[in-house]
Amino acid sequence: MEAEQTTLLVIALGAFAVPLLSGRIGVPAAVGEIAFGLLVGPYVLGAVQETDFFSFLAEFGFAFLMFLAGLELDFANLERRGGRALWLSVTVASLAVGFAFLAASFMGWDPFFGIVLGAMSIGILIVALREAGAARSDFGQTVILVGSAGEFLTIVIFTLYGIVTRYGVGLPVLLACLNLAAVFVVAWVVLRTLRLLVWWFPSQFSRLVEVQDPSEIGIRAGLALMIAFFAVSELLGMEPILGAFIAGALFSFVFREKGILETKLAGLGHGFFIPVFFIHVGVSFDLGTLGNPQILSLLGQVLALSLLVKLLASVPLLAMGFPVRQIGGAALLLSAPLTILVAIAALGLELGVLDELESATVILTAAISALVFPTAFRRVVGETLKPRDPAAAEDLPAAENS
């Protein structure tokens, strides 16, 4: 019990203090939290142990992270941009995934590395675009759509990969795919029901997005939906994080004007639960792998190939009139999926398709790409990112602070 109390105290202090220090030295909070986990973990200070409660908090933080990833999908922006922008975004995201699996095959790696190389997320991407003052430009909105499509594809693909890895090919995998389809059917039913309820009882549902609500019904509704889909996915033998992601996407689709509710949910997640997940990643990181000379070679190859496949996939953006430098900038931002890569590393280790060295490489790739690529993006695009369509979007997905 004493070890559990000490562990909880240390991670609570870390969750509070690390973002303050990370902000001062200019690194993403998630990178700082992983580093903090390394520091207090068994290989350095030994102040934290992997207790059951710590593992539970980390798993809940992982689910919350995926829920917020789904919540970031901006369906209002998607409808504003129209069908052409949607298909272009899906095309770029699909090409990135296709090129990623080809690259993994060419290198002789496990196909799981195709997911690693093709992974996309919009958290770091939105932050970088906002800092460059281009989040509302044509270019910024297009890259956000590509990142959103890529994030969805990444979640679905590693869920399917998990099914094949666990059940093999044959009748079991067919049944597992039916279970996956059942998750989406449940999501569709819930979506239709929620939209009807919002239509019939608009005043009651408006309470979910009120700024002042003593009962915080909106947060309760979001968490209830997340936990429900997490449980449904678990019961059907799917990756629970898929359910959490779908719950966030459903919430975002039904409540287009999330307003302060999205900020509250992000504050709850990034305020404690998600930092605990990243600290747990650091605590469980095997520092011994850094002494292996193979890790630097593998790390360089993964970073280079991840950027290359995004660059090749971004070529269709030339059809929209974006200059080559902006295409390069888009590839850099799409190659910095910090949180998704950490999640992929955890899943790969759990499935047994990544060993300790490979998992450590993916985590290091996530941290280095989040530090280097956004900085390179600002240098590559320079002054080319001037908003050409300031009215393109009034609301953007809430960017994660990690």
N, C-alpha and C positions, 0 to 999 in steps of 0.2 A: 504493500500500500504506500509506503514511504517513497519508493521509486516512482510510482504513478503520480503522486502529488508533486514530486520534484520535476518530473517530466512536464506536467501540465503547467507548472509555474514558469519553467524555462521557455516553453513554446509560446505562452501568452506574452511574456516579456519580449520575446523575439518578434512576434507578430506585430507588436506595437512599435518597437524601436527600429527594426530593419528598414521600413520604408522611409523613415526620416533620414537615415544614413545613406540609403540608396539614392534618394533625391539629391543629396549634397554632392555625391560623387558621379552622378549622371548615369546610373545603370538602372534597368528595369527592376521593380520591386521583387518580381519572381526570381530573378537571378540572385539578388541579395539574400532572399529567403532560402534558396538552395545552398548558397555559400554558408549561411548561418547554420543550417542543418549539418553541413560537413563539419563545422567548427565544434558544435556541441555534441556531435555523434560519437560513436564508439572508437573511431580512429584518431580523434584528437583529444577533446576534453572529457569525453565519456559522461557528460552531464545528463544525457537523455537516453532512455531505453525504449525499445519498441514494445510498449505495453498494449493490451487489448483495447483500452480506451483511446490511446493515441492512434492506433490503426483505424478504429471506428471513425474518429474525427477526420482523419486523412481521407478515408473513403467517402465520407459525407462531403468533404471539401471538393473531392474529385467530381462527385455528382453535381454539386453546385456550380463548379466550373463549366461543365458541359451544359447545364441548364442556362447559364448566362450566355454561353456561345450560341445556343438556339435563340435566346432572347435578342441577341444582337442583329439577327436577320431583319432587315428593314423592308417589309413587304410594300409599304406605302411608296418608298423610293423605287422599288421594282416596277410597280404599276405606273409611276410617273415616267420612267425611262422608256417603257414600251417593249414590245416583243422583240424588236431587232437587238436592243441592248441585252435583253435576257439571253437570246440565242447565242450572241457573240460571247457573252460571259461564260455560258455553259460550254461553248466550244473551246475557249481558252483553257478552262479548268479541266475539261476532258482530255485535251491534248497534253496538258502537263502530267496528268496521271498516266496516260499512255506512254509518253516519252520516259517517264520515271520507271515504269516496269521494264521497258526496253533497255534502259541504262543498267538496271539491276541485273537483268539477264546477261547483258554484255560483260558485266564485271564478274559474273559467276556467283553472285550473291543470292541468298534466299529471297524469294519473291516479296517477302515482308518488307525488304528494303525499298521496293517500289512504292509502298505506302509512305515510308520515311522521306524519300526523295520528292514525292509529289504532294506532300502535305501542305495545306494552306490554312490560314486563319486570318481574321481581320482585326485582332486586338492591337498589335504593334503597328499594323498598317494604318489604321485610322489615326492613331497618335501621331505618326510621322507625317501624314497628310495634313493634319491640323496644324502641326508646328510649321509646316511649309506654307500654310495659308491656302492650300489647294484642295481641301476636303470637299468644297462645294463646286469646284470646277468640273467641266466635262470629264477631264482626265481622272480627277479624284473619284467622282461618282462611278465611273466605269471600272476603275481598279477595285473599288469597294464591292461592286457587284461580282466581279471575277472572284475576289476573295471569299465572298459569301457562298457562291456556287462551289468553290473549291473546298470550303470548310464542310459543307453538307456532303459532298462526294467523299471526302476523307473519312468522315464518321461512318457512312454507309459501307465503304469498302473495307475498313478494318473490322467492322461488324461481320461482314460476309467472310472475311478471311478467318476470323475467329471461329465461325461456324464450321468451315471446311477443316481447319486445324483440329478442332475437337471431335468432329464426327466423321471425317474422311469423306470419300466420294461414294455415293450409293444411296440406299433407302434412308439411312439416318440423316444424311445431309438434306435430302428432299423434305423430310419431316421438319428439320430445323428451318429450312427456307419457308415452309408453310407457317411455322411459328413466327418467323420474321414478318411475313405478310399479315399475320393476325395482329401483330403490334401496330402496323400501319392502318389496318381496318379499325382497330380500337381508336386510334388517333383520329381517323376520319369521322367516326361516330361521335366522339367527344367534340370535335370541331363543329360539326353540324348542330349538336345540342347546345353548345355554348353560344353559337351565333344566333340561334333561335331565342335562347333565353335573353341574350343582350337586346335582341329586337323587341321582345315582349315586355321586358322589365328594364328599360334603359335607366330609369332613375335609381333603381337598386344597384345596378352594376356600375353606375357612375361613382359610387362610393369607393370602388376599388382604386381609383386614380385620384382621389381627393388628397390635397396637400395635408390637411389636418384631419386625422381619423384616429381617435384614441384607441380603437380596437385593431387598427392596422389590418383591415380585412384584405386589402390588396396583397400584402406580404403573405398572409395566411393562405390566400387562394393560390398564389404562385408556388409556395412550398408544398401545399397539398397536392397540386397537380404534378410537381416534380417527383414527390415521393410515390404517388400513385403509379406513374409511368415507370419509375425505377423498379417498383415491385412487380408490375405487369411483365416487364422485360425479364426480370429475374425468374418469375414463375414459368415463363415460356422458354427459358433456356437461352435467352439472348444476352448480349452485353448490356448490363444495366445502364451504362452511360449513354447508350443509344436512346433509352427511354427518357433519361433526363434531358438530352438534347431535343428530342421531339416535343417534350413538355414545354421547353422554352420557346421553340418555334411556334407551337400552337398558341401560347400566350401572346406572342408577338403578333401573330396573324389576326387573332380575335380583337385584341386591344391595340389598334394602330396608334392611337394617341396615348402612349403609356405615361408620358409626362414624368412627374416626380416618382411614380412607382418604380420605373426602371432604375432610377438613381438610388432609391431605397433598397431594392433587391441587390444591386451591385454593391452598395455600401455594406450590406449584411454579409455578402459572400466574400468580398475582398477585404472586409474589415477583420475577419477572423478565420472562417472555415477554409477558404482557398489558401491563405498563407500557411495554415497547418499542413495542407497537402504538399506544398512545395518544401516546407521544412522537413517533412517526412521523406520526400525524395532525397534531400541532402543527407539525412540521417542514414538512410539505407544505401547510399552510394558507396561503392567499394573503392576506397582510395587506393587500394593496392593495384588496381588496374592502370593507374596513371604511370606506374613504373614499367609497364609493358611497352616496349618500343613500337609495337604494331599500332598502338592507338593513335599516334600522331599521323601515321600514313593513312589509316582508315578515316580519321577525322577530316583530313585535307581532301580526300576523295569524295566523301559525302557532301561536304560544303560546296565543292566545285561542281559536282554533278547536280545537286539541288538547284543551284543557280542556273546551270546550263539548261536544264529541262524547262525551267520557268521562262528563260529567255527565248527558247525556241517556241514555246507555246504562246508567247505574247506577240509573235509576229502578226497574227490576224488583226491586232489593234492598229496596225498601219492603215488598214482599210477605213478607219474612222478619222484619219488625218493627223494622228499624233506623230510627232517627230521621233527619230530613232533614239535620242537621248531619253525621252520620256518612256519609250518602250523598255530601255535598259533600267530606268528607275522603277518601273512597274515590276520587272523581274526581281529586282533587289527586295522590294517590299513583300512580294509574294513568297520570297525565300526565307522569311523570318517568322515562321509560325510557332512562336515560343511555347505557348501553353499546350497546343495540340501535339507538338513533338514530345514534350515531357509525358503527356498522356500515352502516346504511342510507345514510348520506351517502357513505361510501366506495363502496358498490355503485352508487349512483345516478350518481356521477361516472365510475365504470368503464364503466357501460352507456351513458353519454352522454345520459341523460335529465335529469340535473341539470348546470347549468353551474357555474362556480366560485363565483358569487355565491350560487346556491341551495344548493350543498353547504355553503358557509360558514355560511349561515343555519341549516341543519339542525344543524350542529355547535354553533353558538351556542345554538340552542334546547335541545339536549341539556344543555349546561353550565348555562344559566340555570334551566331547569326543575328540574335536580337541586339547585340552590342554593335556589331560592325556594319551590317547591311543598311540599317536606317541612316547611319552617318554617311555611308557611301552614297546612298540615295540623294541626300542633300547636295553632295558634291557633284554628282552626275547631272542632275537636272538643273542645278543652278537657278537662273532667273527665268527658266522656260515655264515654270509653273505659276502662271498668272491666271486667276479665275476667269474663264471665258463665259461662264453662264452662272452669275451669282444667284439667280433664282432657281437653280437646279434642284436645290433641296433645302428645305427649312429645318428639317430634323434629320439627324444622323444617328446611327446606332451608337449606344454608349460604349466608349472605348474602355477596355480593361486597363487598370493601372499597372498591369504587369505585362 
